[in-house]
Amino acid sequence: MKSFVTLLAFTSACLAAAVPGQSSANLFDKRAPTPDGCRALNTDQGWPSPAEWEAAMPGVLPRKIAKGGPARADYRYTVRSSEDVEKAVQFAAKHNIRLTMINTGHDYHGRNDAPSGLQIDTSQLRGVSVLSKFEPTKEGAPRVIGGKTVSKPRLVDGQQAAVTFGVGIVGSEVNRAIKDTGLFVVAGASPTVAIAAGWGQTAGHSIVSAHYGLGVDQFLEFKVVTADGKLKIANKVSNPDLFWALRGGGGVSWGVVTEVTYKAHPSPKVAWLSFTIDSATASLESFLGRKNGSEGLEDAVAYMTAEFPELVRQGAGGFFLPTGKGYFGACFSLMENATESHIRGTWEPILDKMATFPGMNKAQIGVRTFPNYAEFFTAVWPAIGQWTGGAGVGDGQLEMGKVNPMDRYGNLFDFGLKKDESTRPIYEYLSGLNQNTLHKRAEYANAPVPRQLSPQAGQPFTPYTQNGDYNMPMAGGKFPMDSRLLGEKHLTGMPNQPRDIKHTFATHFIVELISGGKAWQPDDDVSVLPAWRNTIAQAYTPYAPPQLSADILRKIAPETGAYANEAYFGAADWKTAFWGDNYPRLSQVKSKWDPEMLFWATPGVNADTMEVREGRVCKGRVPGRSTNRAGGVAPLTDNPNAIDAVANLLGIVGVGVPYTGQNLTRV
Ligand SMILES: Cc1cc2nc3c(=O)[nH]c(=O)nc-3n(C[C@H](O)[C@H](O)[C@H](O)COP(=O)(O)OP(=O)(O)OC[C@H]3O[C@@H](n4cnc5c(N)ncnc54)[C@H](O)[C@@H]3O)c2cc1C
């Protein structure tokens, strides 16, 4: 009997070996083969057995997918070293398996998960080391994954300090880890967005970008496992084409990044001013265009918008959004301008003038100043600081059922603002974590409502809760939004725009002053959308067509484009809109490093060489269709999960707009 089994195993192995890419295929496997040019599904002949998965990637987790719940990859592998990543990529390539990767789960396009295959979780690739200077070499900077080795190097004036850190470490963690060195790094506004994956590989805007540049401008080196399953060093002297592509070409497309070396700067002083300015005549009805009453507010906002270019030239920045009956702003100044008198002197005359428009009340203002970036960040985001190891609110407040956005985000807006029902929409909208969304997600996954957002306070941030569901409301699905980058003339021209444009801009868009200055004069050529180099503001709406789009802004700024991470996934002319003139070269680099499109993401470079057919990702019917067809949109993803954003929309305008996710009409 034993020899029969041995013979059977031997025969199977021989037969399997005869079918390239399908190690388990054999005569006894009656399942249908994978269609030509397509990725395998778990129902196909040759799909690896659970034992094969486990042997290749010890500890790999089969995903438990509730009946009727969201579609997820078949397996998730939490990698802890670059060798783990190599094994995972080699396994996926060998077995022709759909491969995705997740780092924090913030992606708005659902590119970090798929309904089949293997999801690599890179959140535990950690470790931080500070360098007093960096010289690119073929061998790369010393590795840091697996240890926290922050040192306090002797900094030399005029010498660029740097930090090497694992891709899984989120922005606030890096800054917290290095704060005793007096240095800081450019990171996203949200403390839980990571630097080195989707954020930094696509553009990476920050409240400090006008002073230090975008995220893409900070990278000195990447360590990345490419489609051949091998770790590569990408810097100025080693694989420079890959290095260029990784700085703007978008997450996923180039390989699995394991760690990076990144510029560090002396930490600046920060001043923060928040304001709300209400209109006595505006209402939700007027915001929705059903009644008059918000014209004064719209003109006041158009006036302020026209001032933005000059403010940015003076080093100011901020975030601005409609509240349902007025407008809210969070404004900041850095370095020598980070004083209460300077920031008040900058904004008060503008807010006073806004109060002179019909129906407008005087603004409420609050100001705080901070001696360095780390203190500013910890003060502004205390609750999330708790997630990532910093001082924060008590554990109890993070428990579901007790989370109150007013408490969690209190410090962000508390600087003189009243905290009552009138400002609740702002808190709820920005929290993105309101009860409805989380409860819906939990029901969807057929799992108990998570008690805590993170396994334990003080533990590293992970994309998962302890029951295995996602931490971030938008993780693993598509989130509706649309956006446009705006330059000087688009902003200064706002007061002269027709009423419908001023109305929509003032009542439905969030505006971020996150570029200018150093972001216009980078040290190096990178592959980011060139329009960033003339951008002053990004305006985005948490809706997607057909409910609402950024079309009014496309009309006034047809030549700019959009930040791929925060754009409508069905945007027209997507290659030009997201990468501009850099797209053709990005396409060539992608073809060289990943000819088989192992790392497929949409929108993403060369995404349109593949398409989804009956739930699987396949080579496109028109081979090499990598043209920028007029009006073309990126192929639809195979990830069918859509985020129910109605709760957030309720927060901003008080009226939910139906969002069906899958049935979106494409522009
Ligand atoms: C609350 C919130 C706040 C935000 N704030 C900002 C902001 O201030 N500035 C800004 O510019 N953007 C911001 N964004 C957008 C953000 O840049 C994108 O969502 C970005 O994709 C997040 O990257 P991530 O690695 O943290 O998330 P993930 O969802 O984990 O990954 C993003 C993408 O990178 C890929 N990826 C994951 N791991 C790796 C890896 N190891 N190697 C290569 N690719 C990988 C994923 O497959 C996915 O496509 C924000 C988003 C949210 C939800």
PDBQT file of the ligand as one rigid body, heavy atoms in Angstrom, charges set to zero:
ROOT
HETATM    1  C1  LIG A 701      -7.698  58.712   6.231  1.00  0.00    +0.000 C 
HETATM    2  C2  LIG A 701      -6.833  58.951   5.025  1.00  0.00    +0.000 A 
HETATM    3  C3  LIG A 701      -5.985  60.044   5.021  1.00  0.00    +0.000 A 
HETATM    4  C4  LIG A 701      -5.164  60.276   3.922  1.00  0.00    +0.000 A 
HETATM    5  N1  LIG A 701      -4.324  61.351   3.957  1.00  0.00    +0.000 NA
HETATM    6  C5  LIG A 701      -3.489  61.566   2.925  1.00  0.00    +0.000 A 
HETATM    7  C6  LIG A 701      -2.579  62.658   2.950  1.00  0.00    +0.000 A 
HETATM    8  O1  LIG A 701      -2.519  63.437   3.892  1.00  0.00    +0.000 OA
HETATM    9  N2  LIG A 701      -1.770  62.829   1.886  1.00  0.00    +0.000 N 
HETATM   10  C7  LIG A 701      -1.804  61.994   0.814  1.00  0.00    +0.000 A 
HETATM   11  O2  LIG A 701      -1.012  62.188  -0.105  1.00  0.00    +0.000 OA
HETATM   12  N3  LIG A 701      -2.647  60.952   0.756  1.00  0.00    +0.000 NA
HETATM   13  C8  LIG A 701      -3.491  60.723   1.787  1.00  0.00    +0.000 A 
HETATM   14  N4  LIG A 701      -4.359  59.672   1.729  1.00  0.00    +0.000 N 
HETATM   15  C9  LIG A 701      -4.363  58.803   0.545  1.00  0.00    +0.000 C 
HETATM   16  C10 LIG A 701      -3.218  57.802   0.657  1.00  0.00    +0.000 C 
HETATM   17  O3  LIG A 701      -2.065  58.366   0.115  1.00  0.00    +0.000 OA
HETATM   18  C11 LIG A 701      -3.537  56.523  -0.112  1.00  0.00    +0.000 C 
HETATM   19  O4  LIG A 701      -4.697  55.939   0.404  1.00  0.00    +0.000 OA
HETATM   20  C12 LIG A 701      -2.373  55.553  -0.089  1.00  0.00    +0.000 C 
HETATM   21  O5  LIG A 701      -2.579  54.610  -1.106  1.00  0.00    +0.000 OA
HETATM   22  C13 LIG A 701      -2.192  54.871   1.243  1.00  0.00    +0.000 C 
HETATM   23  O6  LIG A 701      -1.068  54.056   1.220  1.00  0.00    +0.000 OA
HETATM   24  P1  LIG A 701      -0.847  52.940   2.347  1.00  0.00    +0.000 P 
HETATM   25  O7  LIG A 701       0.374  52.205   2.000  1.00  0.00    +0.000 OA
HETATM   26  O8  LIG A 701      -0.914  53.589   3.664  1.00  0.00    +0.000 OA
HETATM   27  O9  LIG A 701      -2.180  52.041   2.197  1.00  0.00    +0.000 OA
HETATM   28  P2  LIG A 701      -2.490  50.596   1.577  1.00  0.00    +0.000 P 
HETATM   29  O10 LIG A 701      -3.935  50.586   1.255  1.00  0.00    +0.000 OA
HETATM   30  O11 LIG A 701      -2.018  49.523   2.460  1.00  0.00    +0.000 OA
HETATM   31  O12 LIG A 701      -1.644  50.537   0.247  1.00  0.00    +0.000 OA
HETATM   32  C14 LIG A 701      -1.838  51.474  -0.778  1.00  0.00    +0.000 C 
HETATM   33  C15 LIG A 701      -1.387  50.910  -2.112  1.00  0.00    +0.000 C 
HETATM   34  O13 LIG A 701      -0.021  50.502  -2.046  1.00  0.00    +0.000 OA
HETATM   35  C16 LIG A 701       0.093  49.094  -2.286  1.00  0.00    +0.000 C 
HETATM   36  N5  LIG A 701       1.060  48.545  -1.344  1.00  0.00    +0.000 N 
HETATM   37  C17 LIG A 701       0.835  48.154  -0.061  1.00  0.00    +0.000 A 
HETATM   38  N6  LIG A 701       1.974  47.690   0.466  1.00  0.00    +0.000 NA
HETATM   39  C18 LIG A 701       2.933  47.812  -0.476  1.00  0.00    +0.000 A 
HETATM   40  C19 LIG A 701       4.322  47.519  -0.502  1.00  0.00    +0.000 A 
HETATM   41  N7  LIG A 701       4.949  46.998   0.552  1.00  0.00    +0.000 N 
HETATM   42  N8  LIG A 701       5.013  47.772  -1.646  1.00  0.00    +0.000 NA
HETATM   43  C20 LIG A 701       4.394  48.296  -2.734  1.00  0.00    +0.000 A 
HETATM   44  N9  LIG A 701       3.074  48.600  -2.760  1.00  0.00    +0.000 NA
HETATM   45  C21 LIG A 701       2.356  48.356  -1.637  1.00  0.00    +0.000 A 
HETATM   46  C22 LIG A 701      -1.304  48.536  -2.061  1.00  0.00    +0.000 C 
HETATM   47  O14 LIG A 701      -1.513  47.360  -2.808  1.00  0.00    +0.000 OA
HETATM   48  C23 LIG A 701      -2.184  49.681  -2.502  1.00  0.00    +0.000 C 
HETATM   49  O15 LIG A 701      -2.328  49.702  -3.883  1.00  0.00    +0.000 OA
HETATM   50  C24 LIG A 701      -5.203  59.407   2.804  1.00  0.00    +0.000 A 
HETATM   51  C25 LIG A 701      -6.064  58.311   2.814  1.00  0.00    +0.000 A 
HETATM   52  C26 LIG A 701      -6.870  58.083   3.908  1.00  0.00    +0.000 A 
HETATM   53  C27 LIG A 701      -7.782  56.906   3.900  1.00  0.00    +0.000 C 
ENDROOT
TORSDOF 0
